[in-house]
Amino acid sequence: MTCREKILSNEYADLITDYRTAEELLNISSMDLCIHDIDAGYAVANVDRNVIPPMSAATYGYSLIPSLYGLMQVGGNLFNPENLAETGSIRIQNPPLSLTGEGVILGIIDTGIRYESEVFRREDGSSRIMAIWDQTIQDGEPPEGFQYGTEYTRADINRALISDAPRSIVPSTDTDGHGTQMASAAAGSVIDGGFIFRGAAPQAEIAVVKLKGAKQYLRDFYLIADGAAAYQENDIMEAVRYLERMAIVLQRPVVIVLGIGTNLGSHNGTSPLASYLNIVASRRSRAIIVCGGNEGDKEHHYEGIVPEDVEIRVAQETRGFCLELWGALPDTYSVRVRSPGGENSAEIDFRNKGDTEVDFVFENTRIFISNVVVERDSGEQLIFFRFLDPTPGIWTLRIFPPQEGQSGAGNFNLWLPITEFIDTSVTFIAPSPDVTLTEPSNASQVLTISAYNGLTGSWFAQSGRGYTKSGAVKPDLSAPGVEVSTVLGPVTGSCMAAALAAGCVAQFMEWAVVDGHVPSVSGKGIKSFLTLGADRPGDIVYPDNRWGYGRIDVNGTFEILARLN
C-alpha cells in the first residue's frame, strides 16, 4: 500500500508526532507505516491500526491523537450591508489609500470554493484564485512536497472558466458553501449587472485548501454526531504548510483565515495546531486570523474548585459524548460518577493505571476514562471521558483530591464538545459562559476575533468569550458576525467575523508589505497596529473578555498613523 493510500485509509491511524517520538512509541523497524514532515518539528505517522493499541489519550499521549474541528456557522436570514462599513474597510478601499488587498495572498482553509462565481474573477473574466488544493480528490497530482489530494493551478481554473463544462477540467467545488461564504466576505469583488457585492479585500489573490473529512475511526473515538462536518488537526496543519510554502515560493505576504474550531483542548493554545500557527504567525509577512467560535451560550463549559459535584443534563436518545477535565498544578484529581438512577461508580484515583472502564449495571451505560497525569504540551493533568449510551437525565461527577495532605483547593475546568458534534442536547446544569473560545483561537500569536451585531452594535450572545484558561487576553478584537453578506446569502457566526477581519488584515498587509511601509511586519505586529485603531465605545474596561481590545476599525488604524507622522 502506498503512503497516499495509507493517508486516506481508515485502516491506518494518523498520529501527530516527530520521528523521535514515533520511534519511542512504535517499533518502527517492523511497523507498516509512513512518516512525513509537516514543519517546525511536527510530522504525521500513518500506522496500521491492526498492530497498535486502541486509541487512548493515556496510551498515546493526548496531543498525538488528532483533534477534530467543526464549522463555526450558525445561520443567517437577512442581509446587513452595514457590516463591512463597520470594520472601516470600505473607507480605505477608496482614495487616497485605495487598499484592496492587491498583491496579498488570502488563504482559505475550509470546505473548498465555488470557483465559477464571478466574485472571484478579475474584470477580464480570469480568476483571482491562485490555486486550489483539494484534499478530497485523489486522481490528480498533489502539490509538490505533499502526498495526497489534487492541486489545481490558476491556469487550470482559467481553462475551466472558458469551457462549456468547467467541472470536467477542475472538478473541485464547495458542496457545503461555507468556504465560498468565507472567501466572498473576505475577498469577494463586485458583480455588475444587477447584484452588487463587495468583500473587504476585493483585489486580493485567493488560495484555497478544501479539507478532507475526518476518518471514521476518529469520528467514532470522539463520538461525533452522524452528518456533522469534522476535519482532522493534521490535515489543517498540512493546509497551513501548503499556504506557507506558496508564500515562500512566490515571495508574497499571506493572510490565513480559519472559520473552524473545537471545544476540546487545554484552552491555553498548546495543541500542535495552535503551536504551529504561532510559529507561522511570528514570521514576517504572515498573519493568521481565527474565529472565537459560537459556544458562548451553549452551556458546555464548567469551572470549579475541588471538592465539587458537577451535574450534566443528558437528553433522550444521546448515543454518546466526550468530556474533558483539565486540572491545575500542583493538584491532582480523582472522580466518582453517579448515574441518573443513583448508581455510583467506585472512586477512581488512577493509581497505577491510565485507562479505566466503568460499567453501570442498571443504566446500561459504559464510560471510558483516560488519565494523563502530565499532558505533554500543557503540562497539566487531563482526564478524558467517553460516555457510551448514556441514560437520559442528570449525571453527576464528583471531583475531589485523591491524596491526604493535598490542598483540596485546586481549580479545574470541564468542556463538552461543540454543539455540532453532539447529536442531542448535553449541557452543564451550572455552566460558565467565560473561557468558551474554541481552539485554536487561544494561540498567542494569532489574531482571535469574536463577533457582534454590526447593525445594532450589540454583543452576539453565541460568540465565544475569553480569556484563555490561564488568563491571557483573548479575544484580541471583535468584528461583525451577524447577517454578514456573502455571495451565497447572509451568514451568521464567528466565522464571518473572522472573514471580515481577514480582509481588513489583507488591506493592511498591502500597505505594510506590498507598498513597503512596514515590510518586516508579522502577525503580532499587525495585531498591535489594529489594536491602536480599534473602536472602544461605551463604559467597557478594555481589554474585555468579549470584545478584546475593541471593535476592529482598519480605517481608524490609518487615522492614528496619520496623526503620529
C-alpha positions in Angstrom: 0.0 0.0 0.0 1.4 3.4 -0.9 1.7 6.3 1.5 -1.1 8.1 -0.2 -3.3 5.1 0.3 -2.3 4.9 4.0 -3.0 8.6 4.5 -6.5 8.1 3.1 -7.3 4.6 4.6 -9.5 4.3 7.7 -7.4 1.2 8.5 -4.4 3.4 9.2 -4.3 5.7 12.3 -2.9 9.2 11.9 -0.6 10.3 14.8 0.8 13.8 15.1 4.4 13.3 16.2 8.0 13.7 15.3 10.4 11.0 14.2 11.9 10.6 17.7 8.5 10.3 19.4 7.4 7.8 16.7 10.5 5.7 17.3 9.9 5.6 21.0 6.2 4.9 20.8 6.3 2.4 17.9 8.7 -0.3 16.9 9.2 1.3 13.5 11.7 -1.2 12.3 9.0 -3.8 11.9 6.0 -1.5 11.6 3.9 -0.9 8.5 3.8 2.9 8.5 4.6 6.2 6.7 6.1 9.3 8.3 6.0 12.6 6.5 7.1 16.0 7.9 4.8 19.0 8.3 7.0 21.8 9.6 8.7 23.1 12.7 9.5 19.7 14.0 6.0 18.2 13.5 5.3 15.1 11.4 2.4 12.7 10.8 2.8 8.9 11.2 0.2 6.7 9.4 0.2 3.4 11.2 -1.7 0.2 10.6 -4.4 0.2 13.3 -4.4 -3.6 13.5 -1.0 -3.7 15.0 -1.2 -0.9 17.6 -3.3 -0.5 20.7 -6.8 1.1 20.5 -6.9 4.9 20.7 -6.4 6.2 24.2 -5.1 9.5 25.4 -3.3 7.7 28.2 -1.6 5.2 25.9 -0.5 7.6 23.1 -0.5 10.9 24.7 -3.3 13.4 24.1 -1.6 15.6 21.5 -0.6 12.6 19.3 -4.3 11.9 18.5 -5.6 14.5 16.0 -8.4 16.7 17.4 -11.4 17.2 15.2 -12.6 20.6 14.2 -16.1 21.8 13.0 -17.5 24.7 11.1 -18.3 27.9 13.1 -21.5 29.0 11.4 -25.0 29.2 13.0 -27.4 30.6 10.3 -28.4 33.8 8.6 -31.5 35.2 7.1 -31.3 39.0 6.3 -28.6 41.0 4.6 -27.0 43.6 6.8 -25.0 45.8 4.4 -23.5 47.8 7.3 -21.2 45.0 8.5 -18.4 45.8 6.1 -18.6 49.5 6.7 -18.4 48.8 10.4 -14.9 47.5 10.0 -13.6 50.6 8.3 -12.8 48.5 5.2 -14.9 50.4 2.7 -13.3 53.8 3.5 -9.8 52.6 2.8 -10.8 50.8 -0.4 -11.4 54.3 -1.7 -8.8 57.1 -2.3 -6.5 58.3 -1.1 -5.4 54.9 0.3 -7.2 52.7 -2.2 -6.3 49.5 -0.4 -8.0 46.4 -1.8 -5.6 43.6 -0.8 -3.8 43.7 -4.1 -0.5 41.7 -4.0 -1.6 39.8 -0.9 -2.4 36.0 -0.8 -5.6 35.3 1.2 -5.6 31.7 2.2 -8.9 29.9 2.9 -8.7 26.6 4.8 -12.3 25.3 4.7 -14.8 23.4 2.6 -13.5 24.5 -0.7 -14.7 27.2 -3.1 -17.2 27.6 -6.0 -14.6 29.0 -8.3 -17.0 29.7 -11.1 -18.6 32.6 -9.2 -17.9 36.0 -10.7 -17.0 37.5 -7.3 -13.7 35.6 -7.6 -12.8 37.0 -11.1 -10.9 39.9 -12.4 -12.5 42.4 -14.8 -11.3 40.4 -17.8 -13.0 37.3 -16.6 -9.9 35.5 -15.4 -9.8 34.0 -11.9 -8.2 35.7 -8.8 -7.9 32.2 -7.4 -4.2 31.2 -7.5 -4.6 27.6 -6.7 -7.0 25.0 -5.1 -5.6 22.1 -3.1 -8.5 19.7 -2.9 -7.6 17.1 -0.3 -10.6 15.0 -1.2 -9.8 14.3 -4.9 -7.1 11.7 -5.4 -7.0 11.1 -9.2 -4.7 14.2 -9.9 -1.3 15.4 -8.9 -0.9 16.6 -5.3 1.1 19.8 -4.6 4.9 19.4 -4.7 6.0 18.0 -1.3 2.6 16.6 -0.4 1.3 13.0 -0.9 -2.5 13.3 -1.2 -5.2 15.3 -2.8 -5.0 17.2 -6.1 -3.8 20.7 -6.8 -5.5 22.9 -9.5 -3.5 25.9 -10.6 -4.8 29.2 -11.9 -4.1 28.1 -15.4 -6.4 25.0 -14.8 -9.1 27.2 -13.3 -8.9 29.7 -16.2 -9.2 26.9 -18.7 -12.2 25.6 -16.8 -13.9 29.1 -16.8 -13.9 29.4 -20.6 -15.1 25.8 -21.0 -18.7 24.7 -21.5 -18.0 22.0 -18.9 -15.8 23.6 -16.2 -16.1 20.7 -13.8 -14.6 18.3 -16.3 -11.4 20.3 -16.1 -11.5 21.4 -12.4 -13.9 19.1 -10.6 -13.3 20.6 -7.2 -16.2 22.5 -5.7 -17.8 23.5 -2.4 -20.8 21.4 -1.8 -21.3 22.9 1.7 -20.9 26.5 0.8 -19.0 27.5 4.0 -15.7 28.1 2.3 -17.3 30.1 -0.5 -19.0 32.3 2.0 -15.8 32.9 3.9 -13.9 33.7 0.7 -16.5 36.1 -0.6 -16.9 38.0 2.7 -13.1 38.4 2.9 -12.2 38.9 -0.7 -15.2 39.0 -3.0 -15.4 41.6 -5.7 -18.2 43.5 -7.4 -20.6 41.8 -9.8 -22.1 44.1 -12.4 -25.5 43.7 -13.8 -27.9 43.9 -11.0 -26.3 42.4 -7.9 -23.6 44.5 -6.2 -21.4 42.6 -3.8 -18.1 43.6 -2.2 -15.8 41.9 0.2 -13.2 43.5 2.4 -10.2 42.9 0.1 -11.7 42.7 -3.4 -8.4 42.5 -5.2 -6.6 40.0 -3.0 -5.5 36.8 -4.7 -7.1 33.7 -3.2 -5.5 30.3 -2.4 -7.9 27.6 -1.2 -7.5 24.3 0.7 -10.5 22.0 0.7 -10.1 19.9 3.7 -10.9 16.2 3.5 -13.3 14.8 6.1 -12.1 13.1 9.2 -11.6 9.3 9.2 -14.3 7.2 10.6 -12.2 5.7 13.4 -11.6 9.2 14.8 -15.3 10.1 14.4 -16.0 7.0 16.4 -13.4 7.8 19.0 -14.7 11.3 19.6 -18.4 10.1 19.3 -19.1 12.7 16.5 -22.8 13.0 15.5 -23.6 11.5 12.2 -23.7 14.1 9.4 -21.6 16.6 11.3 -18.7 18.1 9.3 -15.5 17.2 11.0 -11.9 17.8 10.0 -8.6 16.4 11.3 -6.0 18.6 13.0 -3.2 17.1 10.9 -4.9 17.9 7.7 -5.4 21.5 8.8 -1.7 21.7 9.7 -0.8 20.4 6.2 -3.1 23.1 4.8 -1.2 25.8 6.7 2.1 24.4 5.4 0.8 24.5 1.8 -0.1 28.2 2.1 3.2 29.0 3.9 5.2 27.3 1.1 3.2 29.1 -1.5 4.1 32.4 0.2 7.8 31.5 0.3 8.0 30.4 -3.3 6.1 33.5 -4.6 7.7 35.8 -2.0 4.3 37.3 -1.2 2.6 38.2 2.1 -0.1 35.7 3.2 -3.1 36.1 5.4 -4.7 32.8 6.5 -8.2 32.6 7.9 -9.7 29.7 9.9 -13.5 29.6 10.4 -13.3 26.3 12.2 -12.9 25.3 15.8 -13.1 22.7 18.6 -14.1 22.8 22.2 -11.7 20.1 23.3 -8.2 21.0 24.3 -6.4 23.0 27.1 -7.9 26.4 26.1 -4.4 27.8 26.5 -3.3 27.4 22.9 -1.0 24.4 23.5 -2.2 22.0 20.8 0.0 21.0 17.9 -2.1 23.1 15.6 -2.1 26.1 17.9 1.7 25.8 18.4 2.3 25.6 14.6 0.0 28.6 14.0 2.1 30.5 16.5 5.3 29.7 14.6 3.9 30.7 11.2 2.2 33.9 12.5 5.5 35.0 14.1 7.2 35.0 10.6 7.5 38.2 8.7 4.7 39.0 6.1 2.4 36.4 7.7 -0.9 36.8 9.6 -3.3 34.2 10.8 -6.9 35.1 11.8 -9.0 32.6 13.8 -12.7 32.9 14.8 -13.5 32.5 18.5 -16.4 30.1 18.0 -20.1 30.1 18.8 -20.0 28.4 22.2 -20.6 31.4 24.5 -24.2 30.5 25.3 -24.1 26.7 24.8 -23.6 25.6 28.5 -20.6 23.5 27.5 -18.0 24.9 30.0 -17.8 24.4 33.7 -15.3 25.9 36.1 -14.9 24.7 39.7 -12.8 24.2 42.8 -12.4 20.7 44.3 -14.2 19.1 46.0 -17.3 19.7 43.9 -20.2 17.9 42.3 -20.7 18.7 38.6 -24.1 18.0 37.1 -24.6 17.2 33.4 -28.0 17.1 31.8 -28.2 14.5 29.0 -31.2 14.5 26.6 -33.1 11.5 25.3 -31.5 9.3 22.6 -28.0 10.6 23.1 -25.7 7.9 21.7 -22.6 9.2 23.4 -20.4 12.2 24.0 -16.8 13.1 25.2 -15.9 15.3 28.1 -12.5 16.7 29.2 -11.3 17.7 32.6 -8.2 19.9 32.8 -6.7 20.3 36.2 -4.4 23.0 37.6 -1.0 22.1 39.0 0.2 21.1 41.6 -3.0 19.3 42.5 -4.2 16.0 41.0 -7.8 14.8 40.9 -10.0 11.8 41.5 -13.5 11.3 40.2 -16.7 9.4 41.1 -19.6 9.1 38.7 -23.3 8.9 39.7 -25.9 7.9 37.1 -29.4 9.5 36.9 -30.8 6.4 38.6 -28.5 6.9 41.6 -25.9 4.2 40.8 -22.4 5.2 41.9 -19.1 4.2 40.5 -16.2 3.5 42.8 -13.7 6.3 43.5 -11.3 6.5 40.5 -8.0 7.8 41.6 -6.0 6.4 38.6 -3.1 5.0 40.7 -1.0 2.7 38.6 -3.4 3.0 35.6 -4.1 5.4 32.8 -7.3 3.8 31.5 -10.5 2.9 33.4 -13.8 1.4 32.2 -16.9 2.0 34.3 -20.0 -0.2 33.6 -23.3 0.8 35.1 -25.4 -2.4 35.5 -28.8 -0.8 35.8 -28.2 2.1 33.4 -26.6 0.0 30.5 -24.0 2.8 30.1 -20.3 2.5 29.7 -17.8 5.2 30.4 -14.2 5.0 29.3 -11.9 7.3 31.2 -8.2 8.1 30.3 -5.9 9.9 32.7 -2.9 11.8 31.6 -1.1 13.0 34.8 1.1 15.5 32.9 -0.1 16.2 29.4 2.9 16.8 27.3 2.1 20.2 25.7 0.1 21.9 28.5 1.9 20.4 31.5 -1.5 19.8 33.2 -3.5 16.8 34.3 -6.1 15.7 31.8 -9.0 13.3 32.4 -10.7 12.3 29.2 -14.2 10.8 29.4 -16.1 8.9 26.7 -19.8 8.3 27.6 -21.4 5.5 25.6 -25.2 5.1 25.5 -25.7 7.4 28.5 -29.1 7.1 30.2 -31.0 10.4 29.8 -31.2 12.5 32.9 -28.8 14.2 35.3 -25.3 12.7 35.6 -23.1 13.8 38.4 -19.3 13.9 38.5 -17.7 14.2 42.0 -14.3 15.8 41.6 -12.0 15.7 44.6 -8.3 15.4 45.6 -7.1 11.8 46.0 -4.3 12.3 48.4 -4.2 13.2 52.1 -2.4 16.4 52.6 -3.3 17.9 49.2 -4.7 21.4 49.5 -8.2 20.4 48.1 -8.5 23.9 46.6 -7.4 23.0 43.1 -9.2 24.7 40.2 -10.4 22.6 37.3 -12.3 23.1 34.1 -14.6 20.8 32.1 -15.5 21.2 28.5 -18.1 19.3 26.4 -17.7 19.2 22.6 -19.0 21.9 20.3 -22.8 21.8 19.6 -22.3 20.5 16.1 -20.6 17.3 17.3 -23.3 16.2 19.8 -26.4 14.5 18.3 -28.7 15.8 21.1 -28.5 18.3 23.9 -25.9 17.7 26.5 -25.2 20.6 28.9 -23.9 21.5 32.3 -26.6 22.4 34.9 -24.5 25.3 36.2 -22.2 26.4 33.3 -19.8 29.2 33.0 -20.1 31.4 29.8 -16.5 32.5 30.1 -13.4 30.7 28.7 -15.6 29.5 25.8 -13.4 30.5 22.9 -12.9 27.4 20.7 -9.4 26.2 19.9 -7.1 27.1 18.2 -8.2 30.7 18.9 -6.3 30.7 22.2 -3.0 30.5 20.4 -1.0 33.6 21.5 0.3 34.8 18.1 -2.9 34.5 16.0 -5.5 37.3 15.7 -8.5 36.0 17.5 -11.9 37.5 16.5 -15.1 37.5 18.4 -18.5 38.5 16.9 -21.0 41.3 17.4 -24.1 42.6 15.6 -22.9 45.3 13.2 -26.4 46.7 12.8 -27.3 47.1 16.5 -23.8 47.3 18.0 -24.8 44.7 20.5 -22.8 41.6 21.5 -23.6 38.4 19.7 -24.6 36.1 22.6 -23.3 32.9 20.9 -19.8 34.2 20.4 -17.1 32.6 22.4 -15.7 34.5 25.4 -12.2 34.7 26.9 -9.9 34.8 28.5 -7.7 31.8 28.0 -7.7 29.3 30.9 -4.5 30.8 32.2 -6.0 34.3 32.0 -4.2 35.6 28.9 -6.1 38.2 26.9 -8.3 36.7 24.2 -10.1 37.5 22.0 -7.9 40.2 20.5 -10.6 42.1 18.6 -14.2 41.8 17.6 -15.9 42.2 14.2 -19.4 42.0 12.8 -20.6 38.4 12.6 -24.4 38.6 12.3 -26.2 38.5 8.9 -22.9 39.1 7.0 -23.3 39.5 3.3 -21.8 36.7 1.2 -22.2 35.6 -2.4 -24.5 32.8 -1.2 -26.6 34.9 1.1 -26.4 36.3 4.6 -24.4 34.2 7.2 -24.2 34.5 10.9 -21.4 33.1 13.1 -18.0 34.0 14.4 -16.5 32.6 11.2 -17.9 35.6 9.3 -16.3 38.0 11.8 -13.0 36.3 11.2 -13.5 36.5 7.4 -14.2 40.3 7.5 -11.2 40.7 9.8 -9.0 38.7 7.4 -10.0 41.0 4.6 -9.1 44.0 6.7 -5.7 42.4 7.5 -5.1 41.8 3.8 -5.7 45.5 3.2 -3.3 46.5 5.9 -0.7 43.9 4.6 -0.9 45.6 1.2 0.0 48.9 2.7 2.7 47.5 5.1 4.4 44.9 2.9 3.4 45.3 -0.8 3.7 49.1 -0.6 6.8 48.8 1.6 5.8 50.9 4.7 6.5 48.2 7.3 7.9 45.3 5.1 9.0 43.1 8.1 5.7 43.2 9.9 4.5 39.9 11.4 1.1 38.7 12.7 2.0 40.1 16.1 2.8 43.5 14.7 -0.4 43.6 12.7 -2.3 42.7 15.8 -0.7 45.7 17.5 -1.5 48.1 14.6 -5.1 47.1 14.5 -5.4 47.4 18.3 -4.2 51.0 18.0 -7.1 51.9 15.7 -9.8 49.8 17.3 -13.1 51.4 18.3 -13.7 51.2 22.0 -17.1 52.6 22.8 -19.1 52.7 26.0 -18.1 52.2 29.6 -16.3 48.9 29.0 -12.9 48.4 30.5 -10.6 47.1 27.8 -9.3 44.6 27.2 -12.5 42.8 27.8 -13.2 39.0 27.7 -15.9 39.5 25.0 -14.7 42.5 22.9 -10.9 42.1 23.4 -9.2 45.4 22.7 -12.3 46.7 20.9 -14.1 46.5 17.5 -11.8 46.3 14.5 -11.6 49.5 12.5 -8.8 49.4 10.0 -9.5 53.0 8.9 -9.1 54.0 12.5 -5.6 52.5 12.4 -4.6 54.7 9.5 -6.1 57.7 11.2 -3.9 57.0 14.2 -0.8 56.5 12.0 -1.5 59.8 10.2 -1.6 61.7 13.5 1.7 60.1 14.6 3.6 61.1 11.4 
